[in-house]
Amino acid sequence: MFEEPEGATPLGPDEIGGLKFKHITTRGELDELEQANIQQGLLWLFARKRGDICEEDFIRIVHRRLFADVWDWAGTFRQREMNIGIGPQQIAEQLHILLGNARYWAEEKVFPPLEAAARIHHRLVEIHPFPNGNGRHGRIAADLYLRDYFNHAPVRWTGGKNLQVNNDRRDAYIASLRNADAGEFDPLLEFVGARESE
């Protein structure tokens, strides 16, 4: 139904059936609707008084706040295999491990802040807990982690570009994630500004 940019996960009929606005027919319309929801979600997130990004319940709340005006299934773990991500039956366990690791990284100062944020973002995208919005959710979760655990400014993810459409910044972002999938983290660390490019 929607033409996806390079590296995006195609939505299946079940996910599309959860769209609250049936008149939406193009990716551009969907992106606009989701972006409006995300802006409202961000206002809530950065004004909140409680909620730990390293807790599974809050990870789900964040996704729901970002996408619930658009999708019925917002904040619900995916139930089917996709072209990316682990098996759906492993999501809760792997997310629990990641969030425990992320707390440990911060408490024990295992990685500098931007590297820790890059690693939590990469693993969230790799787990791919939700049917849609995992990249945006993961970037926002990484920024919340930076703020709440390190009192650090957010990553400059977009570099002035729109990561929802094909462009050189999105290409670099997708390539850095794929490199990290293969165990090569330097491109992702360069992307987030944790390391200088050579």
FISE-790433 format. One line per field, with one value per residue: x, y, z of N, C-alpha, C in turn; residue number from 1. Coordinates in steps of 0.001 Angstrom, whole numbers, plus 500000, padded with zeros to 6 digits. Layout:
N
neast: c(X	...) $
nnorth: c(Y	...) $
nup: c(Z	...) $
caeast: c(X	...) $
canorth: c(Y	...) $
caup: c(Z	...) $
ceast: c(X	...) $
cnorth: c(Y	...) $
cup: c(Z	...) $
n: c(NUM	...) $
END
This chain:
198
neast: c(500829	501872	504617	507742	510694	514205	515453	513376	510819	508396	504881	502499	499261	497804	499000	498512	495766	495389	495512	494271	493170	491521	491464	494019	496414	498957	502539	503666	501457	500993	503447	503315	501115	502029	504258	503083	501845	504131	505360	503560	503848	506547	506441	505033	506830	509235	508365	507560	507312	508082	509178	511184	513469	514851	513190	510958	508127	507988	509310	507399	505298	506419	506496	503737	502868	504069	502869	500143	497964	497743	497996	496305	497683	499843	502541	502408	503965	505255	503740	504451	506858	509350	511154	513285	514731	514380	512878	509398	508662	510881	511195	510461	512223	514807	514700	514535	517100	518705	517906	518686	521450	521907	521366	523462	525683	525534	525619	528094	529779	530661	530733	531344	528863	527601	528356	527170	524491	524305	524663	522429	520429	520996	520632	517933	516721	517616	516386	513760	511060	508394	505649	506000	507801	510140	512776	512494	511378	513513	515570	514550	514297	517024	517881	516411	517587	520217	519678	518412	520089	522697	522653	523005	523196	520927	521427	522464	520683	519476	520978	520064	518533	515772	515088	513184	512885	514483	517801	521173	521916	520131	520938	523554	522938	521408	523370	525285	523930	523639	526316	526873	525223	526785	528803	530601	531103	532145	531285	528636	529183	530627	528572	526786	528373	530168	532695	535379	535481	537831) $
nnorth: c(498794	501308	503095	502281	503834	503117	500508	500524	498810	496871	497255	494853	493388	493100	495013	497378	497339	498331	501044	504140	506106	505782	507055	507662	507265	507478	507299	509730	511126	509480	509726	512436	512489	510725	512201	514457	513232	512258	514671	515617	513536	513883	516328	515538	513565	514936	516607	515036	513628	511215	507840	505449	505007	502700	500649	498073	498464	501241	501682	500675	502451	504821	504284	504046	506647	508050	507066	506334	507889	507324	504563	501582	499518	500636	500659	497988	494858	493382	490657	488978	487462	489426	491163	492102	492094	490175	486946	487132	485896	486190	488821	490181	489022	489602	492379	492924	492076	493902	496387	496053	495844	498435	500055	499179	499970	502735	503130	502000	503359	502272	502848	505905	508577	509086	506826	504789	505490	505129	502379	501378	502307	500977	498272	498264	498771	496513	494434	495166	495701	496575	496760	498944	502051	501701	502709	505513	505505	504225	506129	508273	507046	506590	509241	510042	508332	509366	511905	511332	509528	510455	513193	514527	516158	515597	513279	514397	513363	513745	515604	517843	516767	514774	511811	510042	509833	508910	509870	511247	511360	509559	507248	506964	506559	504113	502429	502553	501274	498723	497970	497889	495752	493727	493746	495828	498752	501312	503032	503720	504966	507137	508337	509216	511030	510240	509472	510684	510831	509152) $
nup: c(500000	500907	499626	500579	501989	501287	503278	505105	506947	505407	505803	506846	505967	508403	510094	508609	508727	511257	511063	511962	510403	507669	505242	504456	501973	500877	501387	502096	503220	505423	506797	507499	509228	511249	512103	513276	515474	516770	517496	519449	521272	522003	523356	525643	526630	527287	529247	531266	534597	535614	534861	533413	530912	530681	531390	530531	530432	530199	527793	526056	526598	525626	522838	522398	523067	521002	518673	518961	518158	515548	515001	515938	517215	518523	520788	521300	521179	518193	516390	514364	512120	510489	507854	509183	512426	515481	516292	517109	519531	521100	521773	524264	526147	525041	524983	527697	528498	527036	528201	530843	530419	529403	531642	533290	531703	531990	534807	535504	533870	531405	528665	526858	526889	524232	522796	524312	523891	521108	520986	522443	520787	518348	519110	519881	517388	516073	517531	517004	518106	517582	515190	513438	513116	514550	514141	514524	517121	518446	518142	519608	522103	522627	522867	525126	526992	526966	528066	530562	531911	531590	531538	529113	525929	523108	520332	517134	514985	512414	510979	509649	507651	506351	507783	507019	504342	501238	501112	501302	504009	505262	503910	504927	507611	507549	506453	508508	510593	509488	509301	512043	512707	511738	513541	513372	514698	514344	512092	512946	515369	514445	513002	515023	516241	518158	517559	515609	512042	509955) $
caeast: c(500000	502726	505968	508675	512062	515224	515736	512175	510112	507051	503759	501618	497831	497343	499440	497779	494404	495362	495579	493046	492674	491409	491599	495442	496761	500348	503554	503797	500351	501228	504576	502839	500261	502882	505107	502250	501698	505446	505578	502771	504503	507785	506069	504732	508016	510236	507760	507128	507943	508603	509286	512579	513621	515450	512161	510156	506819	508121	509637	506116	504567	507009	505996	502313	502741	504535	502135	498789	496945	497755	497915	495659	498617	500989	502963	502225	505023	504808	503373	504840	508220	509508	512437	514286	514362	514400	511569	508516	508624	512097	511278	510440	513460	515954	514550	514903	518568	519237	517657	519593	522789	521974	521507	524818	526619	525502	526047	529515	530513	531298	530938	530981	527420	527135	528526	526113	523236	524360	524500	521045	519628	521222	520020	516474	516346	517904	515295	512588	509932	507070	505418	506432	508292	511248	513905	512158	511270	514853	516327	513999	514688	518446	517989	515933	518651	521285	519250	518064	521186	523987	522466	523722	522367	520544	522197	521994	520404	519075	521947	519315	517824	514623	515486	512062	512923	515799	518775	522497	521976	519457	521810	524643	522322	521095	524650	525937	523214	523982	527673	526779	524674	527907	529786	531490	530371	532750	530442	527525	529746	530901	527284	526204	529324	530956	534061	535665	535782	539251) $
canorth: c(500000	502484	502922	502464	504219	502083	500102	500523	497534	496969	496928	493800	493716	493247	496308	498420	497317	499090	502479	504777	507033	504939	507867	507818	506353	507616	507323	511116	511431	508725	510360	513701	512145	510192	513267	515262	512428	512242	515980	515619	512594	514476	517325	514796	512865	515803	517294	514020	513640	509889	506900	505089	504475	501370	499726	497610	499116	502611	501575	500514	503712	505787	503977	504379	508115	508555	506557	505860	508646	506849	503095	500876	498615	501371	500208	496533	494147	492721	489249	488198	487589	490475	491070	492595	491855	488823	486319	487831	485237	486551	490270	490598	488576	490347	493758	492912	491998	495183	497469	495792	496238	499893	500594	498851	500823	504081	503101	501646	504183	501330	503563	507324	508719	508922	505433	504023	505795	504462	500938	501074	502531	499879	497014	498425	498586	495119	493644	495561	495213	497014	496584	500115	503162	501284	503627	506778	505180	503955	507380	509041	506323	506865	510614	510031	507673	510358	512956	510867	508795	511133	514647	514825	516636	514522	513047	515148	512257	514089	516449	518764	516020	513979	510401	509235	509743	508568	510948	510791	511169	508292	506186	506795	505994	502702	501723	502443	500239	497417	497668	497494	494391	492823	493885	496956	499884	502620	503948	504231	505905	508357	508938	509906	512033	509698	509347	511445	510006	509222) $
caup: c(500000	501004	499067	501689	501637	501443	504645	505949	507010	504825	506674	506369	506020	509788	510598	507888	509262	512506	510778	512440	509389	506477	504035	504142	500876	500440	502437	502522	504141	506657	507501	508059	510360	512310	512633	514183	516689	517428	518133	520684	522174	522515	524365	526864	527128	527884	530393	532231	535910	535949	533750	533179	529571	530798	531852	529390	530391	529713	526356	525368	526759	524695	521498	522373	523036	519708	517514	519260	517439	514165	514925	517054	517873	519075	522114	521377	520468	516961	516549	513195	511602	509485	507158	510119	513817	516024	516337	518047	520828	521841	521966	525675	526807	524530	525425	529121	528552	526565	529150	531972	529969	529288	533008	533719	530966	532576	536213	535597	532901	530483	527409	526895	526659	522855	522393	524980	523193	519801	521197	522805	519584	517397	519567	519785	515986	515739	518118	516206	518907	517157	513757	512666	513926	515412	514024	515204	518541	518959	518228	520729	523319	522851	523354	526517	527751	527128	528979	531898	532554	531444	531462	527870	524813	522184	519117	515947	514078	511049	510283	508799	506590	506774	507759	506549	502872	500715	500914	501703	505466	505541	503407	505902	508821	507291	506293	509820	511333	508893	509757	513447	512699	511449	514609	513097	515264	514070	511296	513750	516343	513688	512647	516180	516743	519260	517051	514387	510870	509611) $
ceast: c(500865	504088	506969	510024	513015	515460	514535	511507	508723	505981	502924	500167	497311	497741	498667	496334	494262	495461	494244	492407	492661	491562	493059	495830	498218	501288	503723	502711	500555	502353	504140	501986	501083	503736	504333	502075	503013	505708	504808	503399	505762	507492	505780	505994	508975	509683	507400	507917	508540	508588	510746	512694	514266	514495	511264	508811	506919	508510	508338	505273	505096	506478	504516	502114	503116	503616	500661	497683	496773	497452	497245	496651	499828	501278	502830	503329	504448	504620	503812	506312	508237	510868	513586	513805	514407	512987	510694	508478	509843	512148	511367	511739	514666	515894	514940	516433	519179	519082	518489	521018	522927	522098	522934	525845	526686	526069	527546	530390	531322	531644	530709	529509	526954	527311	527457	524777	523194	524106	523069	520146	519778	520502	518498	516004	516554	516831	514004	511283	508538	506885	505955	506972	509487	512456	513657	512053	512657	515707	515850	514361	516155	518648	517491	516969	519806	520906	519113	519219	522513	523885	523201	522734	522024	521508	521620	521756	520231	520126	521275	518545	516628	515001	514355	512031	514350	516634	520117	522608	521298	520320	522939	524121	522060	522387	525334	525253	523555	525403	527663	526178	525783	529027	530770	530771	530939	531882	529262	528027	530123	529596	526706	527150	530160	532428	534195	535934	537249	539455) $
cnorth: c(501259	502164	503274	502954	503050	501796	500078	499158	497685	496552	495819	494214	493907	494601	497441	498486	498093	500589	503128	505703	506308	505721	508063	506799	506444	507632	508744	511524	510734	509359	511646	513462	511636	511296	514173	514539	512430	513567	516089	514690	513165	515543	516642	514195	513786	516656	516316	514122	512282	509008	506690	504420	503090	500372	499360	498312	500527	502639	501472	501789	504753	505534	504356	505893	508696	508200	506211	506657	508139	505353	502505	500063	499321	500896	498716	495857	493445	491229	488388	488424	488697	490302	491615	492230	490389	488235	486975	487213	485585	488028	490650	490226	489397	491823	493888	492901	493339	496271	497300	496188	497750	500559	500379	499751	502214	504083	502869	502429	503315	502012	505052	507470	508471	507495	504551	504241	505116	502969	500577	501272	501359	498620	497104	498191	497129	494177	493903	495151	495512	496821	497736	501154	502829	502214	504924	506565	504975	505205	508213	508371	506588	508279	510744	509411	508644	511410	512451	510199	509538	512655	515199	515300	515486	514408	513926	514130	512693	514884	517406	518095	515291	512508	509486	509089	509441	509828	510454	510554	509848	507125	505899	506153	504497	501899	501537	501382	498845	497011	497204	496099	493358	492953	495020	498247	501247	503528	504523	505241	507219	509093	509749	510952	511558	509534	510184	510483	510203	509759) $
cup: c(500000	500403	500157	501200	501861	502924	505570	505892	506414	505833	506033	506496	507446	510364	509931	508371	510553	512312	511141	511404	508049	505176	503611	503073	500437	501640	502971	503505	505481	507464	508186	509313	511537	512924	513589	515517	517476	518130	519441	521723	522793	523568	525696	527467	527853	529027	531512	533533	536279	534712	533398	531814	529587	531455	530679	529304	529819	528243	525550	525445	525779	523282	521376	522289	521670	518554	517752	518573	516006	514069	516152	517866	518479	520506	522330	520577	519241	517189	515374	512860	510554	508826	507993	511520	514196	515971	517387	519440	521700	522235	523434	526383	526354	524918	526896	529279	528142	527615	530418	531626	529934	530653	533507	533027	531592	533993	536348	534616	531929	529166	527649	526510	525221	522358	523035	524272	521831	519956	521585	521578	518615	517840	519556	518350	515577	516304	517354	516909	518366	515651	512900	513641	514786	515338	514761	516711	519146	519087	519413	522051	523650	523386	524791	527445	527993	528157	530406	532635	532525	531485	530235	526806	523867	521004	518005	514827	512635	510284	509312	507666	507197	506654	507297	505028	502432	500492	501453	503207	505851	505074	504402	507187	508646	507169	507640	510685	510800	509261	511212	513582	512521	512485	514416	513506	514888	513201	512089	514775	515668	513373	513810	516775	517908	518864	515808	513246	510500	508216) $
n: c(1	2	3	4	5	6	7	8	9	10	11	12	13	14	15	16	17	18	19	20	21	22	23	24	25	26	27	28	29	30	31	32	33	34	35	36	37	38	39	40	41	42	43	44	45	46	47	48	49	50	51	52	53	54	55	56	57	58	59	60	61	62	63	64	65	66	67	68	69	70	71	72	73	74	75	76	77	78	79	80	81	82	83	84	85	86	87	88	89	90	91	92	93	94	95	96	97	98	99	100	101	102	103	104	105	106	107	108	109	110	111	112	113	114	115	116	117	118	119	120	121	122	123	124	125	126	127	128	129	130	131	132	133	134	135	136	137	138	139	140	141	142	143	144	145	146	147	148	149	150	151	152	153	154	155	156	157	158	159	160	161	162	163	164	165	166	167	168	169	170	171	172	173	174	175	176	177	178	179	180	181	182	183	184	185	186	187	188	189	190	191	192	193	194	195	196	197	198) $
END
